């Protein structure tokens, strides 16, 4: 395909250039900090990468919504948001943070596409970022009407072979609304992930009948087809037939099962008076849950990422302890809360929609657990790109919750598996010497690719500028703060293939950012789209301005956003060339560098060495060293950990920092239950003490490597 940089577009549609560095206005960024660069990319590409196009169902713009993560400056601005009408905010954010006397200034919201202009005008002065997943993830999650994936579910199949209906009908429909947590011990362990095998014996006590330890399950992606378009009469009919799902009380999307419904389902599988006992798969199928990518044959997942993580965090047996003793630690008796990410979000490795769903998930965990009692939230998802200084909106939002409910509450995140992904580069830009980043864009990548370059503004009268060229060796224009340049298809459509944008201020962080966005190098199977050239793309950075000779240097940090290959796309992952020795440092997940959250890297229990993939933090910049290493592999022969699959009799092996995070969360919960009312600012000292107090023969936690 023939393309060319459209310099006229840059000049004709240039944003007002930010005030010159060194001027009085330069230090006064507006509260909202401008428009999210990703939103501008979505507009320029006609929402191609963000609109649902999955085979049989296409959501037209007038019927679709834009999801955002936002922050109000103060309570007055928040009140204006809640009263405006066109910003759809869940009830959870209209109420005070559970267990505190404060409202949250961070919130998620949806905006109808017909109100897109209101969002851009931003008369309320909000700081906000786009929170939508990439379209190709929807293709992976929903598929097409033929082949591996199946069509949309229909109401006819909702109650197919509803073997569980009899037992659920024994619980009156009104009783299912009850939300009193059925905790087995003070507090709860909450997991935000995908796929909760709540019937698995590892999450049920060995009483007769067993007691369901999963006390709340919120499927964030299940509401559209479960209740949104079902008439009230049909809802009542489903409830009478034993349909256990309810609309969440505090959120306007998804579907929820409370403790009574979950207990009724557990008794279906554990009731010794029933002959024969119901197979767990039949029960999942009867309540339309854990269906393998909506398979028309309604096969159930054999194992899930979330089930493994939940077992490591709070299963009846600690998979890392080396002991088969049931209920050997406090987490074995903990109440469990599970928030299931939408399949669309879980399948999108770039994490485009992750922030909003994570914040909603943490607020949900707070709402269903008892205020003041121990609560540990585990998040084993993450992203590569971001400021990595704790200033991103999701990190600041989690910090707000931790600061407001400061005791008996912790959020544990996976450090990430990016150490050897070649996704990070650290370079220095001088007046007399530019810096060059070389990125390899693999062929066959069916999703957009994003490269973020972050830096702190020069303190004198100098500017940083950037330009880019692709395999055709054609340079873009030099782009200064407040400018952008577009690469267009030379054909009649003149569609946008790539964008180089430079912002002095961005809503999502404190530093300045250069964003390079580029269309897929392969055409997705579900819908034709613009296609960029595979091969080497180069980004050059230079310093210009009257004072640049005296400026010395500017250090830039660049990340390629996570872009794992989808189904049938092995090897299609972008990466940096010419890596330096220290580029593997500062590869921590971009949502795990907050001020008060905790991060877990991974190490091999047999060798005692950090795994080759476990991301490294820039510890001097990470506040108070809120990171430890946790076991995520048994030994060199079996570099993984066995934990729960979907069915009770089966196990599933997995490694990575997704396993390390719940291993740490389990021990954090134990520390809380032992009576340590640890405030959010005390965790660094407590973590160090926990590492030292372990038995020497099998330590589960270790100090992080020193870079």
C-alpha positions in Angstrom: 0.0 0.0 0.0 1.3 3.5 -0.9 1.3 6.0 2.0 2.7 9.5 2.6 2.9 11.8 5.5 0.4 14.6 5.3 2.3 17.7 6.5 -0.5 20.0 5.4 -2.9 18.2 7.8 -0.5 19.0 10.6 -0.3 22.7 9.8 -4.0 23.1 9.1 -5.2 21.3 12.2 -2.3 22.0 14.6 -3.3 22.3 18.2 -2.3 25.5 20.0 1.4 25.0 20.9 2.0 24.9 24.6 3.7 27.9 26.3 7.5 28.0 25.8 9.4 26.2 28.6 10.7 28.7 31.1 7.7 31.0 30.7 5.3 31.7 33.6 2.6 29.8 31.8 4.6 26.7 31.2 4.3 25.5 34.8 0.5 26.0 34.9 -1.0 23.0 33.1 -4.8 23.1 33.0 -6.5 20.9 35.5 -8.0 18.6 32.8 -4.5 18.5 31.0 -6.0 18.4 27.5 -7.5 15.6 25.4 -6.5 12.0 25.7 -4.2 11.2 22.7 -5.9 7.8 22.3 -9.2 9.4 21.9 -7.8 11.5 19.1 -6.5 8.4 17.4 -9.9 6.8 17.7 -11.5 9.8 16.1 -9.0 10.0 13.2 -9.5 6.3 12.4 -13.3 6.5 12.7 -13.3 4.3 15.8 -12.1 1.5 13.6 -10.1 -0.2 16.3 -12.6 0.3 19.1 -16.0 -0.5 17.6 -17.7 -3.9 17.8 -17.6 -5.6 14.4 -17.7 -9.2 15.4 -19.3 -11.1 12.6 -23.1 -11.2 13.0 -23.5 -8.1 15.3 -22.3 -4.6 14.5 -23.0 -1.9 17.1 -23.8 1.3 15.2 -22.4 4.6 16.6 -25.8 5.9 17.7 -26.3 2.7 19.8 -22.8 2.4 21.3 -21.1 4.0 24.2 -17.7 5.5 25.0 -16.3 4.3 28.3 -13.9 6.5 30.2 -12.0 6.7 33.5 -12.3 10.2 34.9 -11.3 12.3 37.9 -13.1 15.3 39.4 -11.1 18.1 40.8 -13.2 18.4 43.9 -16.6 17.5 45.4 -18.3 20.4 43.6 -17.2 19.1 40.2 -18.2 15.6 41.2 -21.7 16.8 42.1 -21.9 18.6 38.7 -20.9 15.3 37.0 -23.6 13.3 38.8 -26.2 15.9 37.9 -25.3 16.5 34.3 -27.3 13.6 32.9 -25.2 12.7 29.8 -22.4 11.1 31.8 -23.7 7.7 33.0 -22.1 7.0 36.4 -22.9 3.9 38.5 -24.5 4.2 41.8 -21.3 3.0 43.5 -19.7 6.4 42.8 -22.7 8.3 44.0 -22.1 6.8 47.4 -19.2 7.3 49.8 -16.3 4.9 49.8 -17.4 1.9 51.9 -15.9 2.1 55.4 -15.0 5.8 55.0 -16.7 9.2 55.2 -15.4 10.3 51.8 -16.6 10.2 48.2 -14.2 9.0 45.5 -13.1 11.7 43.1 -12.1 9.0 40.6 -14.9 7.2 38.8 -15.7 5.3 35.6 -18.5 6.5 33.3 -20.1 5.8 29.9 -21.0 8.4 27.3 -23.3 7.8 24.4 -21.6 8.2 21.1 -24.2 10.8 20.1 -22.8 12.9 23.1 -19.2 12.6 21.8 -19.0 16.4 21.2 -19.9 17.1 24.8 -17.1 14.9 26.0 -14.6 16.7 23.7 -15.9 20.2 24.8 -15.5 19.1 28.4 -17.3 22.0 29.9 -17.2 20.4 33.3 -13.4 20.5 33.2 -12.9 16.8 34.0 -9.7 14.9 33.6 -10.5 11.8 31.6 -9.0 9.0 29.5 -10.5 6.6 27.0 -11.2 3.1 28.4 -12.2 0.9 25.4 -10.6 -2.3 24.3 -9.3 -2.9 20.8 -11.8 -4.4 18.3 -9.7 -7.4 17.5 -10.0 -8.6 21.0 -13.8 -8.7 20.4 -13.2 -11.0 17.5 -11.2 -13.3 19.7 -13.8 -13.2 22.4 -16.9 -13.6 20.3 -15.7 -14.9 17.0 -17.9 -15.7 14.0 -20.8 -17.9 13.3 -18.7 -20.7 11.8 -15.4 -22.3 12.8 -13.9 -22.4 16.3 -16.1 -19.7 17.9 -19.9 -19.6 18.1 -22.7 -17.1 17.6 -24.3 -14.9 20.2 -26.2 -16.7 22.9 -30.0 -16.7 22.7 -32.5 -16.7 25.5 -33.7 -20.1 24.4 -30.4 -21.5 25.5 -30.2 -19.7 28.8 -32.0 -22.5 30.6 -30.9 -25.3 28.4 -30.7 -28.5 30.5 -31.3 -26.4 33.6 -30.6 -29.2 36.0 -29.8 -26.7 38.8 -33.2 -25.0 38.5 -34.9 -27.2 41.0 -32.5 -26.5 43.8 -32.4 -22.8 43.0 -36.1 -22.5 43.1 -36.0 -23.7 46.6 -34.5 -20.3 47.4 -37.2 -17.7 47.0 -36.4 -15.2 44.3 -36.6 -12.3 46.8 -34.1 -14.1 49.0 -31.5 -14.2 46.1 -31.3 -10.4 46.4 -29.8 -10.8 49.9 -26.2 -9.5 49.9 -25.1 -10.3 53.4 -21.6 -11.8 53.0 -21.4 -15.3 54.2 -17.8 -15.1 55.4 -16.1 -18.0 57.1 -13.6 -15.7 58.8 -13.2 -12.0 59.2 -12.7 -10.3 55.8 -12.3 -11.6 52.3 -9.8 -12.2 49.5 -11.0 -10.7 46.3 -9.7 -11.5 42.8 -10.3 -9.5 39.6 -9.7 -11.8 36.7 -11.5 -14.1 34.2 -13.3 -17.4 35.0 -14.4 -18.4 38.5 -15.0 -22.1 39.0 -17.0 -21.5 42.2 -18.2 -25.1 42.4 -14.7 -26.4 42.6 -14.1 -28.3 45.9 -11.1 -26.0 46.6 -13.6 -23.2 47.1 -16.1 -25.2 49.2 -15.8 -26.4 52.7 -15.9 -30.1 53.4 -19.0 -29.8 55.5 -22.1 -31.8 54.5 -23.4 -30.0 52.5 -20.4 -27.9 51.7 -20.5 -24.2 52.3 -19.8 -21.9 49.3 -16.8 -19.8 50.1 -17.3 -17.6 47.0 -19.7 -15.1 48.6 -20.1 -12.7 45.6 -19.5 -13.1 41.9 -19.9 -10.2 39.5 -19.6 -11.0 35.8 -18.9 -7.6 34.3 -19.4 -8.8 30.7 -22.6 -10.8 31.2 -25.2 -8.1 31.6 -25.8 -7.2 27.9 -27.2 -10.5 27.0 -28.5 -11.5 30.4 -30.9 -8.7 31.4 -30.4 -5.5 29.4 -33.0 -6.4 26.7 -35.2 -8.7 28.6 -38.7 -7.5 29.6 -39.6 -7.4 33.2 -42.1 -10.3 32.8 -39.4 -12.4 31.3 -37.0 -11.6 34.1 -39.6 -12.7 36.7 -40.1 -15.9 34.7 -36.4 -16.6 34.7 -36.3 -16.1 38.4 -39.1 -18.5 39.0 -37.3 -21.1 36.9 -34.3 -20.8 39.1 -32.3 -18.2 37.2 -29.7 -17.0 39.7 -28.2 -13.9 38.1 -29.3 -10.5 39.2 -28.5 -6.9 38.1 -25.8 -5.6 40.4 -27.2 -3.1 42.9 -24.4 -0.6 42.7 -23.4 -0.9 39.0 -25.4 -0.4 35.8 -23.9 -3.3 33.8 -23.0 -7.0 34.2 -24.7 -9.6 36.3 -24.2 -10.8 39.8 -24.7 -13.8 42.0 -24.9 -13.3 45.8 -24.1 -15.7 48.6 -27.6 -17.4 48.7 -27.6 -18.2 45.0 -24.1 -19.4 45.1 -24.8 -21.7 48.0 -27.9 -23.1 46.2 -25.7 -24.0 43.3 -23.0 -25.6 45.5 -25.7 -27.7 47.1 -26.7 -29.0 43.6 -23.3 -30.5 43.3 -22.8 -31.6 46.9 -26.3 -32.7 48.0 -25.9 -36.4 49.1 -29.7 -36.9 49.0 -29.8 -36.3 45.3 -29.2 -39.3 43.0 -27.2 -39.0 40.8 -25.1 -36.0 41.8 -25.1 -33.2 39.1 -21.9 -32.8 37.2 -20.3 -29.4 37.8 -20.2 -28.7 34.0 -24.0 -29.3 33.7 -24.6 -26.7 36.5 -22.3 -24.1 34.9 -24.0 -24.7 31.5 -27.5 -24.4 33.1 -26.7 -21.0 34.4 -24.9 -19.9 31.2 -21.5 -19.5 32.8 -18.0 -20.5 31.9 -19.1 -21.3 28.3 -15.9 -21.6 26.2 -16.1 -18.5 24.0 -19.8 -18.9 23.5 -19.3 -22.3 21.8 -22.5 -23.4 20.1 -21.9 -26.8 21.5 -21.8 -25.1 24.9 -18.5 -26.7 26.0 -17.2 -25.5 29.4 -13.7 -24.2 29.9 -11.4 -26.9 31.1 -9.3 -24.3 33.0 -9.2 -20.6 33.5 -6.7 -18.0 34.4 -9.0 -16.7 37.2 -9.6 -20.1 38.7 -5.8 -20.8 39.0 -5.2 -17.3 40.6 -8.2 -17.7 43.0 -6.8 -21.1 44.2 -3.3 -19.6 44.8 -4.8 -16.7 46.7 -7.5 -18.4 48.7 -7.9 -22.1 47.9 -8.5 -24.7 50.6 -4.9 -25.8 50.2 -2.0 -23.4 49.6 -0.6 -24.7 46.2 2.9 -23.2 47.2 3.1 -24.5 50.7 4.2 -28.0 49.8 1.6 -29.4 52.2 -1.6 -31.2 51.4 -3.2 -30.2 54.7 -6.7 -28.7 54.1 -7.4 -25.3 55.6 -3.8 -24.9 56.9 -3.8 -21.1 56.9 -6.3 -18.3 57.3 -6.8 -17.8 53.6 -8.1 -21.4 53.4 -11.2 -20.2 55.4 -11.5 -16.8 53.9 -14.6 -15.5 52.2 -13.9 -15.1 48.5 -15.1 -12.3 46.1 -14.6 -12.7 42.4 -15.0 -10.0 39.8 -14.9 -11.4 36.2 -13.6 -9.0 33.6 -15.6 -8.9 30.3 -14.2 -11.3 27.8 -13.6 -8.4 25.5 -11.3 -6.7 28.1 -9.6 -9.9 29.2 -8.8 -10.8 25.5 -7.3 -7.4 24.8 -3.6 -7.6 25.9 -3.1 -3.9 25.4 -5.3 -3.3 28.5 -7.3 -0.5 26.8 -10.4 -1.0 28.9 -8.6 -2.4 32.0 -8.4 0.7 34.1 -12.1 1.4 34.3 -13.1 -2.2 35.0 -10.4 -2.6 37.6 -11.6 0.5 39.5 -15.1 -0.8 39.3 -14.0 -4.2 40.6 -12.2 -2.8 43.6 -15.2 -0.7 44.5 -17.4 -3.8 44.2 -15.1 -5.7 46.5 -15.3 -2.9 49.0 -19.1 -2.8 48.8 -19.7 -6.5 49.5 -17.1 -6.9 52.3 -17.5 -5.7 55.8 -15.9 -2.3 56.5 -12.8 -2.5 58.7 -12.4 -6.2 58.3 -9.4 -7.6 56.3 -9.7 -7.2 52.6 -7.0 -8.1 50.0 -7.6 -7.5 46.3 -5.5 -9.3 43.8 -5.0 -8.1 40.2 -3.0 -10.4 37.9 -3.4 -8.3 34.7 -1.3 -5.4 33.5 0.1 -3.3 30.7 3.5 -2.3 29.4 3.2 1.4 28.4 2.6 4.3 30.8 4.5 6.9 32.8 5.7 4.3 35.4 5.8 6.9 38.1 2.5 6.3 39.9 0.8 9.3 38.2 -1.5 7.3 35.9 -5.2 7.7 36.6 -5.8 4.1 37.6 -2.8 4.1 40.0 -3.9 7.4 41.5 -7.5 6.0 41.8 -6.3 2.9 43.7 -4.1 5.1 45.9 -7.1 7.2 46.7 -9.1 4.2 48.0 -6.1 2.9 49.9 -5.5 6.3 51.6 -9.2 6.7 52.5 -9.5 3.1 54.0 -6.0 3.0 55.3 -6.2 -0.2 57.6 -6.9 -3.8 56.8 -7.0 -3.2 53.1 -4.4 -3.9 50.4 -4.2 -4.2 46.6 -1.6 -6.6 45.2 -0.7 -6.5 41.5 1.4 -8.7 39.3 4.7 -7.0 38.4 4.4 -8.3 34.8 6.3 -10.6 32.5 8.1 -8.0 30.4 11.7 -8.3 31.3 12.7 -10.0 28.1 9.9 -8.7 25.9 12.1 -5.9 24.5 9.3 -3.5 25.2 11.3 -0.7 27.0 14.1 1.6 26.0 15.8 4.3 27.9 17.7 7.0 25.9 19.3 10.4 26.4 18.7 13.3 24.1 21.4 16.0 23.8 21.5 19.2 21.8 24.3 18.0 19.6 23.1 14.3 19.4 19.6 13.0 18.8 18.3 9.7 20.0 17.0 7.0 17.7 14.5 4.3 18.6 14.1 1.4 16.2 10.9 -0.6 16.4 10.2 -3.9 14.6 6.5 -4.2 13.6 5.9 -7.9 12.9 3.8 -9.0 9.9 0.3 -10.4 10.6 -0.4 -8.2 13.6 -4.2 -7.6 13.4 -4.4 -4.9 16.1 -3.2 -1.3 16.4 0.3 -0.8 17.9 1.2 2.0 20.3 4.6 3.4 21.2 4.7 5.8 24.2 7.7 8.0 24.9 7.7 9.9 28.2 10.0 12.6 29.5 10.1 15.5 31.9 9.9 18.9 30.4 13.2 20.8 30.0 13.6 23.6 32.5 15.0 26.1 30.1 14.0 27.6 26.8 14.2 24.4 24.8 11.8 21.9 23.2 11.9 18.2 22.4 10.8 17.2 18.9 10.2 13.9 17.3 9.8 12.4 13.8 9.3 9.0 12.5 9.8 7.0 9.3 8.8 3.5 8.2 10.1 0.8 5.9 9.6 3.1 2.9 12.2 5.5 4.4 10.0 8.5 4.2 10.4 10.8 7.3 7.5 12.6 8.9 7.7 16.3 9.8 9.4 17.2 13.1 6.6 17.3 15.7 6.9 19.7 18.6 4.7 19.9 21.7 1.1 20.6 20.7 1.5 19.2 17.2 0.8 16.0 15.3 1.6 14.5 11.9 -0.5 11.9 10.1 0.4 9.1 7.7 -2.3 8.6 5.1 -3.2 6.1 2.5 -2.4 7.7 -0.9 -5.6 6.3 -2.4 -8.9 7.9 -2.8 -10.0 7.2 0.8 -7.0 9.0 2.3 -7.5 7.0 5.5 -5.2 7.5 8.4 -2.6 4.7 8.8 -0.3 6.2 11.5 -0.2 9.2 13.9 2.7 10.9 15.6 1.4 13.1 18.3 3.4 15.2 20.9 1.6 16.5 24.0 3.1 18.7 26.7 0.3 17.6 29.0 -1.8 14.5 29.0 -4.7 13.6 31.3 -3.2 10.2 32.3 0.1 11.3 33.9 2.4 14.1 35.0 5.2 13.9 32.4 5.0 14.9 28.7 4.4 12.2 26.1 5.0 11.4 22.5 2.5 8.9 21.1 3.2 6.9 17.9 0.1 4.9 16.9 0.0 2.7 13.8 -2.6 0.5 12.1 -2.4 -3.3 11.9 0.1 -4.9 9.7 -2.3 -7.7 9.0 -6.0 -7.5 8.1 -8.3 -8.9 10.7 -10.6 -11.8 9.6 -13.8 -10.1 10.7 -13.6 -6.8 8.8 -11.3 -5.2 6.3 -9.3 -2.3 7.7 -6.4 0.0 7.0 -3.1 -1.8 6.9 0.4 -0.5 7.7 3.8 -1.7 6.5 5.5 -4.4 8.5 9.2 -4.0 9.2 11.4 -1.5 10.9 10.0 1.9 12.0 12.3 4.5 13.4 11.5 7.3 15.9 14.1 10.1 16.2 14.2 12.6 19.0 16.1 15.9 19.1 16.3 19.0 21.3 15.8 22.5 19.8 15.5 26.0 21.1 17.6 29.0 22.1 18.7 27.5 25.4 19.1 23.9 24.3 22.9 24.1 24.1 23.0 24.8 27.8 20.3 22.2 28.6 22.7 19.3 28.8 20.4 16.3 28.2 16.9 15.0 28.5 16.2 11.4 29.5 13.3 9.7 27.7 11.7 6.4 28.6 9.9 4.6 25.8 7.5 1.6 25.9 5.8 -0.4 23.3 2.3 -1.2 24.6 1.6 -4.9 25.3 0.4 -6.6 22.1 0.4 -10.3 22.6 -0.5 -12.4 19.6 -4.1 -13.5 19.4 -5.5 -16.8 18.4 -3.6 -18.2 15.4 -1.1 -15.2 15.4 2.0 -16.7 16.8 5.0 -14.4 16.8 3.1 -11.2 15.8 4.5 -9.0 18.5 6.2 -5.6 18.1 9.5 -5.0 19.9 12.5 -2.6 20.1 15.8 -3.3 18.3 19.3 -2.3 19.5 18.5 -3.0 23.2 20.9 -1.8 25.8 21.9 -3.7 28.9 19.7 -1.7 31.3 16.6 -1.6 29.0 15.2 -4.6 30.9 15.0 -2.3 34.0 11.8 -0.3 34.5 9.6 -2.9 32.8 7.2 -3.1 35.7 3.5 -3.2 34.8 2.4 0.3 34.2 -0.5 -0.1 36.7 1.8 -1.4 39.5 4.0 1.6 40.3 1.5 3.4 42.5 2.3 5.0 45.8 0.4 2.6 48.1 -0.3 -0.6 46.0 2.0 -3.7 46.3 3.7 -5.5 43.5 4.9 -9.1 43.2 7.6 -10.3 40.9 8.3 -14.0 40.4 11.1 -16.4 41.3 11.7 -20.2 41.0 11.3 -22.0 44.3 13.8 -24.6 43.4 16.7 -22.4 42.3 15.8 -19.3 44.3 16.5 -17.2 41.2 14.2 -14.6 39.7 12.6 -15.8 36.5 14.0 -14.5 33.3 10.7 -12.9 32.4 9.7 -11.2 35.7 9.7 -7.5 35.2 12.2 -5.3 36.9 11.3 -2.1 38.8 13.3 1.0 38.8 13.6 0.7 42.5 15.1 4.1 43.2 12.0 5.6 41.7 9.5 3.2 43.1 8.0 4.7 46.2 9.3 3.0 49.4 10.1 -0.3 47.7 6.6 -1.7 47.6 7.7 -4.8 45.7 8.8 -8.3 46.7 9.4 -11.5 44.7 7.0 -14.5 45.3 7.3 -18.1 44.1 5.7 -18.8 40.8 7.6 -21.9 39.6 8.4 -25.2 41.4 11.8 -26.0 40.1 13.8 -26.2 36.8 12.0 -29.4 35.8 8.5 -28.1 36.3 8.7 -24.3 35.9 5.0 -23.8 36.9 2.6 -24.2 39.8 -0.3 -26.6 39.8 -3.6 -25.2 41.0 -7.3 -25.4 40.4 -8.8 -26.1 37.0 -12.5 -25.8 36.5 -13.6 -29.3 37.6 -12.8 -30.3 41.2 -10.8 -33.4 40.2 -8.5 -31.6 37.8 -5.5 -29.2 38.1 -4.0 -26.7 35.8 -0.3 -25.6 35.6 0.6 -21.9 35.1 3.6 -19.7 35.9 4.4 -16.0 35.6 3.8 -13.1 37.9 0.1 -13.8 37.6 0.9 -16.6 40.1 3.3 -14.6 42.2 0.7 -11.9 42.9 -1.9 -14.2 44.6 1.0 -15.9 46.4 1.8 -12.6 48.0 -1.9 -11.7 48.5 -2.4 -14.9 50.5 0.3 -14.0 52.9 -0.8 -10.4 53.2 -4.3 -11.7 54.2 -2.7 -14.0 56.8 -0.8 -11.0 58.2 -4.1 -9.0 58.5 -6.0 -11.9 60.2 -3.2 -12.3 62.8 -4.2 -8.9 64.1 -1.8 -6.5 62.4 -3.8 -3.3 61.6 -1.3 -2.2 59.1 -1.8 1.2 57.5 -1.2 1.7 53.8 2.1 3.6 54.4 3.5 0.8 56.7 3.6 -2.0 54.2 7.2 -1.6 53.0 8.5 -2.3 56.5 6.0 -5.1 57.0 6.9 -6.8 53.8 10.6 -6.8 54.7 9.7 -8.3 58.1 7.5 -11.0 56.4 10.5 -12.0 54.1 12.8 -12.3 57.1 10.3 -14.3 59.2 9.9 -17.2 56.7 11.0 -20.7 57.3 14.5 -21.1 55.7 13.7 -24.4 54.1 11.0 -23.1 51.7 10.7 -19.3 51.6 7.8 -18.2 49.4 8.8 -14.5 49.4 12.2 -12.9 48.5 13.7 -9.5 48.3 13.6 -8.1 44.7 16.8 -8.0 42.7 18.9 -4.9 43.1 19.4 -3.2 39.7 
